[in-house]
Amino acid sequence: FGTSHLTSNTCEARLGLAFVSGTLSTMRSVLLVVLAGALLAPVRSVDNGICEYYRGSGDVAPFLFTKPLPNGTRVEVDPVADPSGLCVFPDAACGSEKDGAACCKLRPGFEKTQFAGLKPYDLNLYLGLLVLVVPGLVQKCCARRKEASEDSSEEGRHKAVISCMIYMLFFVAVTVEIWLMITVAVMTQGLLTVPTRNTMLAAQVFLTPVREIFQFIEDVMTVKINATLGAKQTRKVREVLFAGVTGGIFSGIVAALLVTGLCYWPSIVGWLLAPYAGHTVGSSCSLVPHTAEIVDQARPYVLLSAWSWPFVFANMALRGFLIGIGDWWSFGFVLLVEQGIGLFGILKYFSATPTLAVLGWVGFVPPAVAFVLMVLLLIFRPGIWDKYLSSNPVREESTATSDAEGSGDELSEGIVSVSARQASVVRTSSQMAATWRETAKEGLLAMVSDLAVQLPMTVGVYLAGARLGMGAMYQISALQAAFPQYGLAWVRGLTYGFRIIGSQQIGARDAEGFSNFYESVVKYCSLLALVSIVTTLPFPAQISFALAEQACEYASEKACLPIYATVFGGGDYTGATLQGSAFKFFVPSLCAMCFYQVFKAGVYACQDFAFMAKAGCLALVFVFLPSVFLADAFGSAGAILVPMYLPCLALAIAFAVRIKRNIGQMSRGTFPLWGQDGTDSDEGSSESSAEA
């Protein structure tokens, strides 16, 4: 989506207008039916007349509690009224069973809507395909028809076939990556117990800031490589790539050593991985493991995650290089293998043994394999080493018309659509010459922006666990697990394109192409927000109980009922619930995160790192700090979501406005990265003359 910019194409105009009209009409109909389905969703009624299953449940029982019989079958058990007003199921005896939470599960049909019996996620999938994917396919179809009409020769048809094959390979690879992202979120939320899932969340929010700090160079490296290639600075590619790979490995090792030390620091690691352990809610519950047991279970996951960073950091530079030279075959193949291994590990091993140790190995092996594959490709792929990576690389000008590799043609024809005429007029610019010092400085600036987003999430998670307990922390983990399903998956490919294609367009001084891409991104994000609203807001109960199914076991013991109540409410518990106030913040938080990721990619493409740092500092001081104090005063999971994701929304708006401003400067020829009035700086001109 957004890779073909045919502003004057008649075919696209007709199809586009027809599609927009049809889409709006369809979405109005779908919205009415979806809202009706929310009101008529099938539920199971159990008339006990003595207790609540959750806040406002009436006689609707969301979970099915069973106990085993001597013959191996299971039979449903009846609830008993607790003095608090909640239903408790002591006969289920979840704590005494070997299969753990198998004593209860979501009642069949509870999560379905009346809209053709579909689940909310199914509605999101189908509506997303209709509204978000079809426009890109229509646009691509028009582009193919235009190419075929302009070049009907045998060579032209051959190029069109190759271009289509590359596009499909890239599409399949990214699809598998998205599938893996969704599968990991769904399976970890659905198979891990509440304490284990909370511990995983704590480990993630602890590891992510450390990772952001140490990958600051790698964040910039992909953009720098593609900008250098877009500006035809072939001699600089080797320097930038080697700096990215070696710097990534070194910084990854240092970061992993730091995390390893913290993992074996007893007084620190317990609080880092189990911030909820000191809370009094449910402290006498037998289903909650001791802190030492939690740490032993989580330590392998943390260590394997940290020691995958040297490969992950180096892979960022290697992938950026493959995309920059237009080697989409290699990029698609490596991405497909890496994500395929991860998907196989989740489906084969984690589903059979859902532990954090297995999950750690699933995260460690794929990037290690991808690193080895890409190094071998760079060494043995014909032409790549001699052209870009040797000490005396082949001149770009002498090979620009060569089709031996087909890389440049595939890039321009298949994905990027940057014309050869535009690339030929690009002159070298010193602002785009990446050196160690320049890259490190820009990486540090970009890191400030990333930390301005990640630190609020880390503080929010630990605040929920330490101040509100396990149940409130689980509310946050449940909603975060739904992010990939209902929004983040839809922007994964877009962030790839905006960062990489955008940086190449800016490197080639294609202001019009970048402007068209930005407009497409804005439209896409607006439609994504609409899809998310339509497919989530009408179904708070269906989505919430499906996400938090593992918490049902806490209704099997009287001592564990306080934990159950802090998730679903009911009885005399008056605090916030997952399906209540917390869910109201779900869509705003989701949209804020999606918009931030997309527009951050655009600012990366502009290499506007100083602005990113300034905006990040302002968001921390004037957005996060006031909101986190207010959230602490309100004392609910829903309130904590506000300071966690409000900085994302503020930065997304700031980045969108900044990109628009940069586009205006590009059009006027005053964009700082290009030099004043569209001319290169003296340094860039002298460098260009020396190379000539």
N, C-alpha and C positions, 0 to 999 in steps of 0.2 A: 504494500500500500504506500502510495506517495512517491513511487520511484519513477513515474512517468508524468511529465508536466506538459500536457497538450492543451494549452489554453485556448487555442483557436480551432481545434479540430471539430468539424461538424458532427461527426459520428458521436464523439464524446458529449457534445452539447445536447444532442437529442436524447441519447441514452441517459445522460446525467439528469436532465430535467424530468424525464419519465420516471427514473428511479427515485428521485427525491419525492415526487408527488406520490408515487406508490408506497414508498416507505412511510411517509407521514400518515397516510391513510391506514396502512397496515398497523402501525404502532398505536394509533388511536383505538382500533378494534381490539388489538391485543391487550392494551391497558384496561379496557372495560371488562374483557373476559377474565383477565388476571385478578382484578379487584373483586369480581364476583366469585371467582374460585377461592379467594382468600376467605370470604365470608362463608362459603359452603364447603370448606375443607373437611374431609371425612375424619372423624374421631371415634374413639372407642369410649363408651360411657359405662361406668361402673357405679351403680347406685349404692354407696356404702352409708351415706348420710351422717357420717361421724367425723370425718377428717378431710383435709385438703391434700391434693397431690403436689400442687404448686400454687403460687399466688393466683387467686381468681380461677382456679381449675374447675370448681363445681364438682361434677361427677365425671370429669374427663381424666382418664388415667393415661399418661403419656408412655409409661414404661410397663413392661410385662415382667413380673417377678416369678421365678419358678424354683422348684427344688427337685433334686434327683430322687427317683424311686429305685428300689433294689433291682428291678429288671432293666435299668439303664435309661429308661425314659424320664421325661421331666413333666411336672404338673404345676399349674399356676397356683400361687399362694395368695391368700386374702390379706388385706391390710388390717392393722390394729391402730387405733387412735392413740396418739401420744398426747400428754398433757399440753404440749405446745400448740396443738391443733393440726399438726402434720400427720400424714399417714406413715407408718413404719411397718416393715415387712420382716419381722424377726425369723420367721420360718424359712426365709430364703438363705440365711446363714452364709452370706457371701465370703466372709473371712475364713470359713472352714473348708471351702472348696478348693481343689487343686487348680481348677480352671478360672479362678478369680472372679472377674466381673461377668462370667457367663451366667451368673444367677439372675441377671436382669439385662434387658435390652429394650430398645425402642419398640413400642408396640407396632406391628406391621400396619402400614397405611397411614400412620400418624403424620409422617413428613410429606405426604403427597398432597397436591392441590386438586381442586375440582377441574382444573384446566387439562383435560385429557388424561388425568391421573398422573401428571408429570410432577417431578420434584422441582423446587425452586431453581436448583442448579441447572436442570435440564432446560427450563424456560430461558435462563440466562444464556445457555449455550446456543440454542436455536435462534433466539432473537439477536444475539451477538453475531452469529454467522450471517444473518440476513442484513443487519444494519452496518456492521463493521467490516465484514470480509467481502461481501458482494460488490460494494463500490470499487474496491481495489481490483477485483477481477474484471469488472466492466472497463475500468481504465486500462488495464493491461491488454484486454481484448482489442480495444481501439488502437492501442499502440502497435500491436502485432499487425492489425489490418493496414495501418498506415505504412509500416515497414515493408510489408509484402507488396503494397501498391507502388512504392517508390523503387524497390529493387526486386525485380522478378527474375533475375539471372540465377543460374545454378549456384553460384557462390553466395548470392544473397539468401537463397533458400537454405543453404547449408548453415550460414551464420544464424539464421532465425531458429533453426532446429537446435543448434548448439546452445543458443541463448535460452531457449525454452527449457532445455534439459538442465542447465545450470540453475535457472530460476526454481525449477521443481526440486532439485537437490537441496538448495538452500531452504526452500519452504518446508520440506520434510524434516530437515535437521532442526530447524527452529521449532517446528511442531513437536518433535520428540522432546526437546528441551522444555517446552511449556508443559507437555504431558507429565514429564518428570517432576516439575515444580509443583503441579497440582497434586500428583500422586503422593509425593512426600508429605505435603501439608495434610491431605485427607487421611492418610494411613497413620501418621504419627499422632494426629488428634484422635483417631478412632481406635487405635490399638494400644497406645500407652496409657497407663493408669494416670489418675489426676496428679499425684506427687511427681511421677516420672516426667509427665508432660510439662509440669511447672518447672522442674529442674532443667529440662531441655531448653525451655524459654529463657530461664535465668542464664544458662550457659551461652545462649546465642547473643543476648543483649550485653553480656560481659565480653564475649569474644569479638563482637563486631566493632566496637570502638578501638580495640587494640589492632584489629585488622586494618581499619581505616587509617590509623596513624602510620602504620608501617607500609601500606601500599600507596602512599601519597605519590610516589614517582610513577607507579604503574597506571594510576588514574589518568595521568596526562599523556602517557606514552602512546596509546593508541591514536589519540588525536594528533600528536606531533608527527607520528609516522605517516599518517594519511595526508596531513597538510604538506609535509615535505615531498611526498610523492605527487600530490596534486600540483605542487609548484615545480615539478620536474627537477628537484635537487637530488639526483641519483647518488652523488658522492656523499651526501649527508645521511643516506638511509642506513648504511653500515654502522656509522657512529651511533645513531639513535637506537637502532635495534640492539646492538651489543650492550649499550648502556641500560636499556630496558630489561634485557634478560639477566645480565649479571647483577644489576641492582635489585631486580625482583627476587632472585635466589638469595642474595645476601640479606636483604631486609626481611624476607620470609623466615630465614633461619634465626635471625635475632629475635623476631617476634615469637617464634615457636619456643625458643629457649626461655623467654620471659614467662610465657604461659605455663611451661613445664615447671618452672620454679614455684609459681603460685599454686599449682595443683598439688604440690607436696608441702605446702605451708598449712598445717592443720588449723590454726586459728583464723585463717583467711578463707580457705576453700569452702568450709562449711557454710559460712555466711553468703559467699558468692553463688553457690549452687542451690542453697535451700533457704532463701530469705524469709520464707513463711514459717520455718520450723519454730521460731520463738514466739509465735502468736498463740494466744490462749484458746481461740476457737477450735474446737475439735481436738484438743490436746490429749484427751483420754480415749480417742478413737483407736481401735486396734488395727484398722486398715491403713493407718498412716505409718510408714516405716521410720526408723530412727535416722537421725542426720548422718551418722557414720555409714549406714547402709546406703543412703542416697548418694553420698560422695563416692563410695566404691563403685556403684553402678554407673555414675556419670563420668568418672575420671577417664576411662578409655575413649569416650566420645570427645571429650575436650582435647585430649592429647592428639588423637588422630585428626581432628579438625585443624588444630594449630599446625601440625607438621605437614598438612597438605598445602599450606600457604606458599612455600617456596615454589611449588609447581604451579599453583594458581596465579601467583604474581608474574612469573615468567611467561605463562601461557597468554596473559593479556597482551604483552608486547608481540609475541609470536603470531597470535591471531590477527592483531592489527596490521602486521606486516603482510600476511597472506591476503587479507582483504584489500590492502592498499595497492598491491601489485596486480590485483584482479585474479588471483589464483583461487577462484571460487570452488573449483573441484576439490582442491586440498582442504580448504576451509570447511566445506560442507561434509567431506568425508571424515575429518577429524572430529568435528562437532557431533556428527551422527554416531560415531563410535563411542565417544565420551559419554554422551547422554544415554545411548543405548545400554552401555555397561551399568550406568547408574540405575536406569529403569529396571534392568534385569535383576540387579541386586535387591532393589526394593521389593519387587514382585515375588522373587524366588526365595530370598533369605530373610528379609525383614518381616514379611508377612507370616513366615513360619516361626520365626523367633524374634518377636518385637522387643528388642532391647536396645539401649543406647550404644552398646559396644558394636553391635551389628550395623547400626546406623552410622557410626563413625567410620567403619571400613567402607561402607557404601559411598561416603563422601571423600575418602582418601584415594581409593584406587582409580577412579575415572580421570582426575586431573594428572595423576602420575603417568598413566598410559598415554594421555593426550600429549603431554610434554615430550615423551620419547618419540611418538609418531611425528610430531612437528619438527623436531631436531633432525630426524632421519630424512624427512621430506626436503628440508633446506639443504642438506648435504648431498642427497642423491637425485633430487628432481633436476632434470636437465635444464641448464640455462640460469637457474635462480642464483646459484652461488657465484658464477662468473659475472653475471650482470649486475648484481646488487651487493654481494657480500665479500668479494675478494678485495685485496688491498688496492687493486687497480680496476675498479668496476668499469664495465663497458659503457661507453657514452650513451646516454638516453637518446640523443639525436640520431645516432647511427642505427638504433634499433627500433625507433618509434614506429617505423612502417613495417616491421617484421611481424609475420603472423605465425612464427614457429611455435610460440607458446600460446598464442591466441588470448593472452591474458587481458591486454588492454582492450581488445575488441569485445571480449566477453564482458568486461566491466562496464564499458560504455553502452554496449548494446543490450546487455541482459539486466543490469541492475541500476547503474548509476545514471546513465543517459546524459553524461557530460560530453559535449561535442568535441571532436578533435580540433576544430577551429578555435574553440575557447581555450583548450589546453595549450595550443601552439603559441598563443600570445602571452602566456604566463612568464613573467620574469622572476628571477630569484629575489628573495626578500630576506634581509637579515633577521627580521622579527620571527621568521619561521624556521630559522636554523637552530635546531635543538642541540644544546650542549648540556653537560652534566649540571653546571651551575644554574643555567636557565631552567632546565627541566625540574631540578629540585626545588627551586624557588616557586615555580608555578604549581608544582605538586603540593607544596605546603599550603599555598593559598586555597587550592581546591579542597584540601583536607579540612580546612576550617569550616567550609560549607557543609561537608559531609558530617562532621562532628556536631554541627549545629542541629542536624536532624536526628542523629543517632543518640546523642546524649539525653535529649528529652525522653526518648523511648526507654533507654536504660533506667533513668531516674523513675519514670512512671511504673515500670515493672517492679522494681525493687520497693518503691513506695507502696504499691498495692500489696505485695507480699508481706512486708514488714508491718505495715499499719493496719491492713484489713484482713490479712490471712489468706489461706489456701484457696478458698472459694472465689474471692474477688480476683486473685491472680489468675485463676482458671478461666474466669470470664474473659479476661484480656487475651489469654492464649487461644481460646476458642474463636474469638472474633478475628484474630490475626491469622488463624488457620484458614479462614474463609476468604481472606484477601486474594490469594491466587485464583480461586475458583470464580470469583465475581468481578474481578477487575485487573489485577496485576498481570494475569496471563495474556490479557488483550493488548497490553502495551509493551510486552517483551520485545517483539520484533520491531516495533516502532522506535524504541530507544536505540536498538542496534542501528537502524537506518538513519535516525536523526544525528547520532554522534559520528558515524563513519561517513555516510554519504554527505552529510552537511559539512564536515571538515574538508572533504575532497572538493565540494562545490566552492567553498570559501577559498581553498588553496588555488583553485582554478579561476577565481574571481567571477564566478557565475552567480551574480547577485540575484538575477531574475529566477534562476532555478532554486536557490535557497529560499527566496521569498515565497515561491509557489509551494515549496515543501512545508514551510512554516504555516501557511494558510491551511494546508491539508491536515496538518497536525492539530491545529485548533479545532477544526471541524470534527475530526476523529475523536478528540477528547470530549467534546460537547455531546456527541452521540453516545460515547461510552458512559458518561454520567447518567444520561437518560435511561440507557439499558439497565444500569445498576439499580437505579431507583425503582423502575417498573418491576424488576424481578426479585427484589429483596424486601422493600418496605411493607408490602402487603402480607408477608409471611414471617413475622418475628418468631412465632412459636415453632413452626416447622423447622426453620433454620437453626434456631437456638438449641432445641432438644436433640436434633441430629448431631450438632457439633459437640454437645456436652454429654453424650450418651454414657461415657465412662463414669460420670459422677452419680449415676443412679444407684450404685452399690452402697453409697453412704446413707441411703434410706432403709438399709437392712439392719442397722444397729441404732439403738437409742442414743448412744454416746457420739455417733457420727452424724446425727441429724443436723447439728449446727452447721457443718460443712455443706451438707445438701441444701440447707436453707439459704446460705450465702450465695449459692449459684442460682437456684430457681425460686426462692422465696416460699411463702406459705405459712400458715399458723400465725403465731404472734411475732414472727420476724418482720421488721419494718424497713430493712435496708434495701439497697438497689438489687435488681435481678438481671440475669443475662437477657431474658426475653423482654424485659421492661426498659428501664432507663438506659442500660448499657447498649442495647440494640439500636436505640435512637441515634447514637453517635456512630454507628457502623458505616453507613453510606458516606457521611461527610469525611470520616477518617480515611475510608477507602479512596474516595475521589482525590483527597489531598495528597495521598501517597502516590497515586497514579500520575497526577498532574506534575508533581515534583520530579518524579523520575524522568518524565518525557521532556519537560522544559529544561531540566538540568543538562540533559544530553545536548540540547540546542546551545546552551551557554558554553558547554565544553567545546562544541564545534567552533564557536566563535573565539575560543581561547581567552575568554573574558574572566580570567581567574581572579584578578584583583577585585572585581565587582562581586564575585562569588564569596570571597572572604569577608568583605564589608557587609554584604547582605546577611551572611551567616551570623556574624557578631551582633548585628542589630536585632536579628530574630531571637537570639538567645537572651539578650538583655531586655528587650521591650515586649517580646511576645511570650517566651517561655517562662521567665521568672515570675511575672505577675500572675500568669495563669496557673502555675504549679502551686503557688501559695493559696489561691482560691480553691483549687481542687482538693488540697489537703484539708481545707476548712470544711468542704462539703462531705468529704470522706466516703466516696463511692467509686466503683470501677468506672462507671460512665463519666463521672467528673474527671477522673484521672486521664481518660482518653483525650480530653480537650488539650491539656498541655503536651501530651505526647505527639499529637498530629497537627496542632495549630501552627507550629513553625513550618511544617511541610507546606501547608496552604499558603502561608505568607510568602515563603520563598518561591513557590510555584508562580504566584502572581508577579512577584518581583522579576523572576527570570523571564516570564512571558513578555512583560513590558520591556525589559532590557533587550531581548532578541528583536522586538519590533523596532526599537531605537537603532540597533546595529544595522538592521536592514535598510533603514533610512540613510544611515551614513554610507553604506555600500552603494546605494543608488546615487548618492551625491559625490562619490569618490573620496570621501573623507574618513573611511573606516581606518582606525589606527593600525590595525594589523597589516594593512596594505600600504601604509605611508600616506602622507598628505596628498590630496588631489590625484589619487590613483597612481602616484609615482613611488618607486622604491627609494629607500633611504640611500645615502651615499655609500654606506657600508655594503648594502645589498648590491648596489650597482657595481662597485669595485670588485666584489666577489664574483659577480656575473661576468665581468670583463676578464678577470683572471682565469676563470674556468674556460671561457671562450678562447 
